[in-house]
Amino acid sequence: MNAQMTHDTIQKRSSREWLWVPLLCFFRGMVLVSLLSVTMVMLKRMGMSNTMATASTACLALPWVLRHLLRRVTCVGGSRWLWVVLTQAVFALSIWGVALTLQPNSGGSVIWVFLVLGALSGGLHDVAASDLSRSWIDRCGSSLVGKDSPSFGSRQVMGLSFFLLAVMVGLGLVLIMAGDMEVLSRSLDDSWGTTFEALALCLVGLSVLDALVLPRDVDDDGTCLNPKGKWSLEEIMAWWRQPLQWAFAALVVLFTLHEWMLWRGTLLFLVDPGSIGGLSLGPQEVGFVQGTVSVLAMMMGCVLGLEAARKWGVGKSLLPMALLGTLPDVLLLYLAFRMPSDLPTVSLCLATEALGCGFAVACFILYIRYNSPGKDHAAHFDICFALVMLSSMIGGWCTGLFQDYLGYRRFFMIVAALAVLALVAVVVAHLLYKKCNSTFSS
């Protein structure tokens, strides 16, 4: 009888995931796309140089790089539900503050106070949301992915889908709205202020909904996820002293660095005027091409990548992942040299690149998950995610600088060269781990 009650309880709890897991993943996606992409386009439209727009927004990724330290903050006290809801509310209010500072005569420099506040709350939210999800899974007695299976479980498929849906909303609907407001309004401050107000209202609504549906019956003793998550400085240094960790870190950084540079560089390439090598697209067209067509193609690529990993295993899918994640970068070189003015050609090239990127991202996440060296895979996965965000910061610092001083053609040549290095790093790292009998799952 007790066993049956336990089973029924688990089934009831699992059914709730189909409501709150998508909302949580959607909010996490909206946080990143709002800070790293929408804000960058807004600053660019308001006259900021490529170097300053990319470098300044790249610094907003610092809390994600320091997620190990932020986890200690969330362990001070309070339940995981409280931390998630509180940080969501603070982020929504910070976006509202950005909207208010964009109004005429409001003092534009104050915007950075709210952006930094948004970045800090967004980083804390990411940690708290991750811990809440893991704790819920442990409490329900289930695992995210079977230990011997390379495929994503339903939670991963659902989570990744809604994360990409947030990118579509952030880059698609938000930029399209901003472009329409620019046409209707004579002031960039008014148009982008109204856009951020609408974005803030959307985030407030999501925060209220999450507060109602997120599970509260998760351990709220104020401790970290598990004792293994509390790494000391000595343990972290010991992690880096292992030679294989450097190969793994090189794979993560090089692979994601060229993707981040390509993503941000493409946004600026679409917005910049033809006089400096850009395609002179308006926010509406950028929202359609990069925020709708490309994201749909990326979703399709993720589905193909997950299916390939399920059918062939992560090992056999690794080389196609590396090729599809790097070779389509040459299409941006084609656009930079050809400078087509028709939207279908631009959309086709970007959709092809996004399709390969989606395939690569799905396999890449699986590869990180199953090949994180060491006894504590959760902690190693956190380190890998921090490396991904660190590459985002480095890419942001370099992207605008290279574009301003070298032009778009040479910039995309540099990205193509980084893609080749990433391809080599993927192959070499994989061979090293197979040779050393790593925890590779095929």
C-alpha positions in Angstrom: 0.0 0.0 0.0 2.8 2.4 0.9 4.6 1.5 -2.3 1.5 2.2 -4.3 1.1 5.5 -2.6 4.7 6.4 -3.2 4.3 5.5 -6.9 1.1 7.6 -7.2 2.8 10.5 -5.5 5.7 10.3 -7.9 3.4 10.1 -10.9 1.5 13.2 -9.7 4.6 15.1 -9.2 6.0 14.1 -12.6 2.8 15.3 -14.3 3.4 18.8 -12.8 6.7 19.0 -14.6 5.0 19.5 -17.9 3.8 22.9 -16.6 6.7 24.4 -14.6 9.7 23.0 -16.4 8.8 24.7 -19.7 8.1 28.0 -17.8 11.4 27.8 -15.9 13.5 27.0 -19.1 11.7 29.8 -21.0 12.5 32.3 -18.3 16.2 31.2 -18.3 16.3 31.7 -22.0 14.7 35.1 -21.9 17.2 36.3 -19.3 20.2 35.4 -21.6 18.7 36.7 -24.8 17.5 39.9 -23.2 21.0 40.7 -21.7 23.3 39.4 -24.4 21.4 40.0 -27.6 18.5 42.4 -27.4 20.5 44.9 -25.3 23.4 44.7 -27.8 21.1 45.5 -30.7 19.5 48.3 -28.7 22.8 49.9 -27.9 23.9 49.6 -31.5 20.8 51.3 -32.8 21.4 54.1 -30.4 24.8 54.9 -31.9 27.2 52.9 -29.8 30.2 51.4 -31.6 30.5 47.7 -32.3 33.4 47.5 -29.9 31.6 49.1 -27.0 28.3 47.4 -27.7 29.7 43.9 -27.7 32.3 44.3 -25.0 29.9 46.0 -22.5 27.2 43.4 -23.0 29.7 40.6 -22.8 30.7 41.7 -19.3 27.1 41.0 -18.3 27.8 37.3 -18.6 30.2 37.4 -15.7 27.7 36.1 -13.1 27.3 32.9 -15.1 31.1 32.5 -15.2 31.1 32.8 -11.4 28.2 30.4 -10.9 30.2 28.3 -8.4 30.5 31.3 -6.1 26.9 32.4 -6.6 25.8 28.9 -5.6 27.3 29.6 -2.2 25.1 32.7 -2.0 21.9 30.8 -2.6 23.0 28.3 0.1 22.9 31.0 2.8 19.2 30.5 3.5 15.8 30.3 2.1 14.1 27.6 0.0 15.0 27.1 -3.7 11.5 28.1 -4.6 12.0 31.4 -2.8 15.3 32.1 -4.6 13.9 31.3 -8.0 10.8 33.5 -7.5 12.8 36.4 -5.9 15.5 36.5 -8.6 12.8 36.4 -11.3 11.0 39.3 -9.8 14.3 41.3 -9.4 15.2 40.6 -13.1 11.8 41.7 -14.3 12.1 44.9 -12.3 15.6 45.6 -13.6 14.3 45.3 -17.2 11.5 47.8 -16.2 14.2 50.1 -14.9 16.0 49.9 -18.2 12.8 50.9 -19.9 12.4 53.9 -17.6 16.0 55.1 -18.1 15.5 55.0 -21.9 12.8 57.7 -21.7 13.9 61.2 -22.8 15.8 63.3 -20.2 16.1 60.3 -17.9 19.9 60.1 -17.8 21.0 57.2 -20.0 24.0 56.3 -17.9 21.8 55.0 -15.2 20.8 52.1 -17.5 24.0 50.3 -16.6 22.9 50.1 -12.9 19.8 48.2 -14.0 21.7 46.0 -16.5 24.2 45.0 -13.9 21.4 44.3 -11.4 19.7 42.2 -14.1 22.8 40.3 -14.8 23.4 39.5 -11.1 19.8 38.4 -10.5 19.9 36.4 -13.8 23.0 34.6 -12.7 21.5 33.8 -9.3 18.3 32.7 -10.9 20.2 30.3 -13.2 21.9 28.7 -10.2 18.7 28.5 -8.1 16.7 27.1 -11.1 19.3 24.5 -11.8 19.4 23.4 -8.1 15.6 23.3 -7.9 15.3 21.1 -11.0 18.0 18.7 -9.7 16.5 18.5 -6.2 13.1 17.8 -7.6 14.4 15.0 -9.8 16.3 13.5 -6.8 13.2 13.7 -4.7 11.1 12.0 -7.3 13.6 9.2 -7.5 14.3 9.7 -11.2 17.2 10.8 -13.3 17.5 13.2 -16.1 19.1 10.8 -18.4 19.8 7.1 -18.0 23.3 6.4 -17.1 23.8 4.1 -20.1 21.7 6.0 -22.6 23.1 8.8 -24.7 19.7 10.2 -25.6 18.0 13.1 -23.9 15.1 12.4 -21.6 11.7 14.1 -22.0 12.8 16.8 -19.6 15.8 17.8 -21.7 13.9 17.8 -25.0 11.2 19.9 -23.4 13.7 22.2 -21.6 15.8 22.8 -24.7 12.7 23.4 -26.9 11.4 26.1 -24.6 14.8 27.7 -24.1 15.0 28.1 -27.9 11.5 29.3 -28.0 12.6 32.1 -25.6 15.3 33.0 -28.1 12.7 33.2 -30.8 10.5 35.5 -28.7 13.4 37.6 -27.6 15.1 38.0 -31.0 12.0 37.6 -33.1 9.0 39.3 -31.5 10.9 41.8 -29.4 13.1 43.1 -32.2 10.2 43.2 -34.6 8.2 45.2 -32.1 11.2 47.5 -31.6 11.5 48.0 -35.4 7.8 48.8 -35.7 8.0 51.3 -32.8 11.0 53.0 -34.5 8.8 53.5 -37.6 5.9 54.9 -35.6 8.0 57.0 -33.2 10.4 59.7 -34.0 12.6 58.9 -31.0 14.7 55.8 -30.5 14.5 56.3 -26.8 10.7 56.2 -26.9 10.6 53.2 -29.2 13.1 51.1 -27.3 11.7 52.2 -23.9 8.2 51.0 -24.9 9.7 47.8 -26.1 11.5 47.1 -22.9 8.3 48.0 -20.9 6.5 45.3 -22.9 9.3 42.9 -22.2 9.2 43.7 -18.5 5.5 43.1 -18.4 5.9 39.7 -20.0 8.6 38.8 -17.5 6.4 40.0 -14.6 3.6 37.7 -15.8 6.0 34.8 -16.1 7.3 35.5 -12.6 3.8 35.4 -11.1 2.9 32.3 -13.0 6.1 30.5 -11.9 5.5 31.5 -8.3 2.1 29.7 -8.5 3.3 26.5 -10.3 6.8 25.9 -9.1 7.1 23.0 -6.6 7.5 24.1 -3.0 7.9 20.7 -1.4 11.6 20.5 -2.2 14.2 20.5 0.6 14.6 24.1 1.8 17.1 23.6 4.6 19.3 26.3 3.0 22.1 23.9 2.1 23.7 23.3 -1.3 22.5 20.7 -3.7 24.8 18.1 -2.2 28.1 18.0 -0.3 30.0 17.3 -3.5 28.9 20.6 -4.9 30.9 22.5 -2.2 34.3 22.4 -3.9 37.2 23.9 -2.1 39.8 26.0 -3.8 42.3 23.1 -3.4 39.9 20.7 -5.1 39.3 23.2 -8.0 43.1 23.6 -8.5 43.5 19.8 -8.4 40.8 19.5 -11.1 42.9 21.9 -13.4 46.2 20.1 -12.7 44.9 17.0 -14.5 46.1 17.1 -18.2 42.9 15.8 -19.6 41.0 18.6 -18.1 42.9 21.1 -20.2 42.1 19.2 -23.4 38.4 19.1 -22.3 38.5 22.8 -21.5 40.1 23.6 -24.9 37.3 21.7 -26.6 34.6 23.6 -24.7 36.1 27.0 -25.1 37.2 26.8 -28.8 34.0 25.2 -29.9 31.7 27.7 -28.2 34.0 30.7 -28.8 33.6 30.7 -32.6 29.8 30.1 -32.2 29.4 33.1 -29.8 31.5 35.3 -32.1 29.5 34.2 -35.1 26.2 34.8 -33.4 27.0 38.3 -32.2 28.9 39.2 -35.3 26.0 38.1 -37.5 23.6 40.3 -35.5 25.8 43.4 -36.1 26.5 42.4 -39.7 22.7 42.4 -40.4 22.2 45.8 -38.7 25.2 47.8 -39.9 24.9 49.9 -43.1 26.4 48.8 -46.4 29.0 51.6 -46.2 30.9 49.6 -43.6 30.2 46.2 -45.0 26.8 45.4 -43.3 23.5 44.4 -44.9 21.5 47.4 -43.6 18.6 45.4 -42.3 16.1 47.0 -40.0 15.1 45.5 -36.6 12.0 43.9 -38.1 14.0 42.1 -40.8 16.7 41.1 -38.2 13.9 39.8 -36.0 12.5 37.7 -38.8 15.8 36.4 -40.2 17.8 35.8 -37.0 15.0 35.5 -34.5 12.5 33.4 -36.4 14.0 31.6 -39.4 17.3 30.9 -37.8 15.8 29.8 -34.5 13.4 27.4 -36.2 16.2 25.9 -38.2 18.2 25.6 -34.9 15.3 23.7 -33.3 15.2 21.4 -36.3 18.9 20.8 -36.0 18.6 20.0 -32.3 15.9 17.4 -33.1 18.2 15.9 -35.7 21.2 15.9 -33.3 19.2 14.3 -30.5 17.9 11.6 -32.9 21.4 11.0 -34.2 22.7 10.6 -30.7 19.8 8.2 -29.8 20.3 6.1 -32.9 24.1 6.0 -33.3 25.4 7.1 -29.9 27.3 10.2 -28.9 30.6 8.8 -30.1 29.6 8.2 -33.7 27.7 11.5 -33.8 30.7 13.5 -32.7 32.4 13.9 -36.0 29.1 15.0 -37.8 28.5 17.4 -34.9 31.9 19.0 -35.4 31.6 19.2 -39.1 28.0 20.7 -39.1 29.0 23.1 -36.3 31.9 24.5 -38.2 31.7 24.1 -42.0 28.5 26.1 -42.5 30.4 29.2 -41.2 31.7 29.7 -44.7 28.2 30.9 -45.7 28.8 34.0 -43.7 31.9 34.6 -45.7 29.7 34.3 -48.8 27.3 36.9 -47.5 30.2 39.2 -46.5 31.7 39.1 -50.0 28.5 38.9 -52.1 26.5 41.4 -50.1 23.1 40.2 -51.3 20.2 42.5 -50.9 17.3 40.0 -51.2 16.0 38.6 -47.9 15.4 35.0 -49.1 19.1 34.5 -49.9 20.2 35.9 -46.5 17.5 33.8 -44.7 18.6 30.6 -46.5 22.3 31.1 -45.6 21.5 31.8 -42.0 19.0 29.0 -41.7 21.6 26.5 -43.1 24.2 27.7 -40.6 21.7 27.6 -37.7 20.6 24.0 -38.7 24.2 22.8 -38.4 24.6 24.8 -35.2 21.5 23.2 -33.6 22.7 19.7 -34.5 26.1 20.5 -33.0 24.7 22.1 -29.8 22.5 19.0 -29.0 25.4 16.6 -29.4 27.8 19.0 -27.7 25.7 19.2 -24.6 25.4 15.4 -24.5 29.1 15.0 -25.0 29.9 17.4 -22.1 27.4 15.5 -19.9 28.8 12.1 -20.5 32.5 13.0 -20.7 32.8 15.4 -17.8 35.9 13.8 -16.2 35.8 13.2 -12.5 33.6 11.6 -9.9 31.1 14.5 -9.6 29.5 15.0 -13.0 27.2 17.8 -11.7 30.1 19.9 -10.5 32.1 19.3 -13.7 29.1 20.2 -15.8 28.9 23.5 -13.9 32.5 24.1 -14.6 31.9 23.4 -18.3 29.0 25.8 -18.4 31.1 28.5 -16.7 33.7 27.9 -19.5 31.0 28.3 -22.1 30.0 31.7 -20.6 33.6 32.7 -20.3 34.0 32.1 -24.0 30.9 34.3 -24.5 32.7 37.1 -22.7 35.9 36.6 -24.6 34.0 36.5 -27.9 32.1 39.6 -27.0 35.3 41.5 -26.3 36.8 40.4 -29.6 33.8 40.6 -31.9 33.2 44.3 -32.1 36.9 45.1 -31.9 37.8 42.9 -34.9 34.8 44.2 -36.9 35.6 47.8 -36.3 39.3 47.5 -37.2 39.3 44.7 -39.7 35.9 44.8 -41.4 33.4 42.1 -41.7 35.2 40.0 -44.4 38.3 39.6 -42.3 36.2 39.1 -39.2 34.4 36.1 -40.7 37.7 34.8 -42.0 38.9 34.8 -38.3 35.8 33.0 -37.2 36.3 30.4 -40.0 39.9 29.9 -38.7 38.6 29.4 -35.2 36.1 26.9 -36.5 38.9 24.9 -38.0 40.7 25.0 -34.6 37.5 23.9 -32.9 37.1 21.0 -35.3 40.7 19.9 -34.5 40.1 20.3 -30.7 36.9 18.2 -30.9 38.7 15.3 -32.7 41.8 15.4 -30.5 40.0 15.6 -27.2 37.7 12.8 -28.2 40.6 10.5 -29.2 42.4 11.4 -25.9 39.4 10.4 -23.8 38.9 7.2 -25.7 42.5 6.3 -25.3 42.4 7.0 -21.6 39.2 4.9 -21.1 37.1 7.9 -20.1 33.4 7.6 -19.1 32.4 7.8 -22.7 28.9 6.4 -23.5 28.3 5.2 -26.9 
